[in-house]
Amino acid sequence: MSTPPLPAPSEAGPVHLHVCVTCRRGLPASDNPPGRQLFDAMQALASGNPQVVVHEVNCLAACNDGCTAVVAMPGKWGWLLARLGPEKAADLMTYIAAYGASRSGTVMPSRRPASLSDMVRGRFPASLFSGA
């Protein structure tokens, strides 16, 4: 497996990924839910690169859609992403690189990894993310 790309340095700052660590994808409660596993995988992939900051959050209130996360960056649309899991971490990092490179924060479905084709659940105005 090759290392996924990381965003190039940006004047707007790093890409922020907020991962729900309580997401269980409908599975029974456990000490290591899939959301926590996704967070750990994303932190490992972003380690050492200041262009991606991974944050843990408790519940993004999209429980019916499995593991969820929000990607945000000042001056760009923010996106609520769902149907994620630790097995999609490398593809999510590829998406984050495309997001960071985009002018508005929009990454068209044709530019996303195939495993993430149905992940978008909503977007938020750039004005909400002045500090991400």
C-alpha positions as CSV (number, residue, x, y, z in Angstrom):
1,M,0.0,0.0,0.0
2,S,1.5,3.4,-1.0
3,T,1.5,6.4,1.3
4,P,-1.4,8.7,0.6
5,P,-0.6,12.3,-0.5
6,L,-0.7,15.1,2.0
7,P,-1.9,18.6,1.3
8,A,0.6,21.1,0.1
9,P,1.4,24.1,2.5
10,S,-1.4,26.7,2.3
11,E,-1.6,30.3,3.4
12,A,-5.0,29.5,4.9
13,G,-3.3,27.1,7.3
14,P,-3.7,23.4,7.8
15,V,-6.7,21.2,6.9
16,H,-8.6,20.2,10.1
17,L,-10.2,16.8,10.4
18,H,-12.7,16.4,13.3
19,V,-13.3,12.6,13.8
20,C,-16.1,11.3,15.9
21,V,-14.4,8.8,18.3
22,T,-17.7,7.5,19.6
23,C,-19.0,6.2,16.3
24,R,-19.7,2.5,16.4
25,R,-21.3,1.9,12.9
26,G,-24.2,0.1,14.6
27,L,-21.9,-2.3,16.4
28,P,-22.2,-3.1,20.2
29,A,-20.3,-0.8,22.6
30,S,-16.6,-1.6,22.9
31,D,-13.5,-0.1,24.3
32,N,-12.2,0.5,20.8
33,P,-15.1,1.6,18.5
34,P,-14.5,2.1,14.8
35,G,-14.6,5.9,15.2
36,R,-11.7,5.7,17.6
37,Q,-9.8,3.3,15.2
38,L,-10.4,5.8,12.4
39,F,-9.1,8.7,14.5
40,D,-6.0,6.7,15.4
41,A,-5.4,5.7,11.8
42,M,-5.7,9.3,10.6
43,Q,-3.4,10.6,13.3
44,A,-0.8,8.1,12.2
45,L,-1.1,9.1,8.6
46,A,-0.9,12.8,9.4
47,S,1.9,12.4,11.9
48,G,4.8,14.8,11.2
49,N,2.9,16.9,8.6
50,P,1.7,20.2,9.9
51,Q,-0.7,20.5,7.0
52,V,-3.3,18.1,8.6
53,V,-4.5,18.5,12.1
54,V,-6.7,15.6,13.4
55,H,-9.1,16.4,16.3
56,E,-11.2,14.0,18.3
57,V,-14.8,14.9,19.0
58,N,-17.6,13.0,20.8
59,C,-20.6,12.5,18.6
60,L,-21.4,14.4,15.5
61,A,-25.0,13.2,15.7
62,A,-25.0,11.3,12.5
63,C,-25.1,7.8,14.2
64,N,-27.2,6.2,11.5
65,D,-24.4,6.9,9.0
66,G,-21.5,5.0,10.7
67,C,-18.2,6.7,11.4
68,T,-18.4,10.4,10.7
69,A,-16.0,13.3,10.5
70,V,-15.9,17.0,9.5
71,V,-13.2,18.4,7.2
72,A,-12.7,22.1,7.5
73,M,-10.2,24.9,6.6
74,P,-10.5,28.7,6.9
75,G,-12.0,30.2,3.8
76,K,-13.4,26.9,2.4
77,W,-16.6,25.0,2.7
78,G,-16.6,22.5,5.6
79,W,-18.0,19.0,4.9
80,L,-19.7,16.4,7.1
81,L,-18.5,13.0,5.9
82,A,-20.0,9.6,6.8
83,R,-19.8,5.9,6.1
84,L,-16.1,6.1,7.1
85,G,-14.0,3.6,9.0
86,P,-10.4,2.7,9.7
87,E,-10.2,0.7,6.4
88,K,-10.8,4.0,4.5
89,A,-8.1,6.1,6.2
90,A,-5.6,6.2,3.3
91,D,-8.4,7.1,0.9
92,L,-9.6,9.8,3.3
93,M,-6.1,11.3,3.4
94,T,-6.2,11.4,-0.4
95,Y,-9.5,13.2,-0.2
96,I,-8.0,15.6,2.4
97,A,-5.1,16.4,0.0
98,A,-7.6,17.2,-2.8
99,Y,-9.7,19.3,-0.4
100,G,-6.6,21.3,0.7
101,A,-5.6,21.9,-2.9
102,S,-9.1,23.1,-4.0
103,R,-9.9,26.8,-4.0
104,S,-13.3,26.5,-2.4
105,G,-13.1,23.2,-0.5
106,T,-15.2,21.4,-3.1
107,V,-13.9,18.0,-4.3
108,M,-16.1,16.7,-7.1
109,P,-17.1,13.0,-6.8
110,S,-15.0,12.2,-9.8
111,R,-11.9,13.4,-7.9
112,R,-12.6,11.3,-4.8
113,P,-11.4,7.8,-4.2
114,A,-14.1,5.3,-5.2
115,S,-14.5,4.1,-1.6
116,L,-15.6,7.6,-0.6
117,S,-18.2,8.2,-3.4
118,D,-21.1,8.3,-1.0
119,M,-19.5,9.9,2.1
120,V,-20.9,13.5,1.9
121,R,-23.8,14.2,4.2
122,G,-23.7,18.0,4.3
123,R,-21.6,21.1,4.0
124,F,-21.1,24.2,6.0
125,P,-20.3,27.8,5.0
126,A,-16.7,28.9,5.1
127,S,-17.6,31.6,7.5
128,L,-18.2,29.0,10.3
129,F,-14.5,27.9,10.1
130,S,-12.5,31.0,10.6
131,G,-10.3,29.1,13.0
132,A,-11.3,25.6,12.1
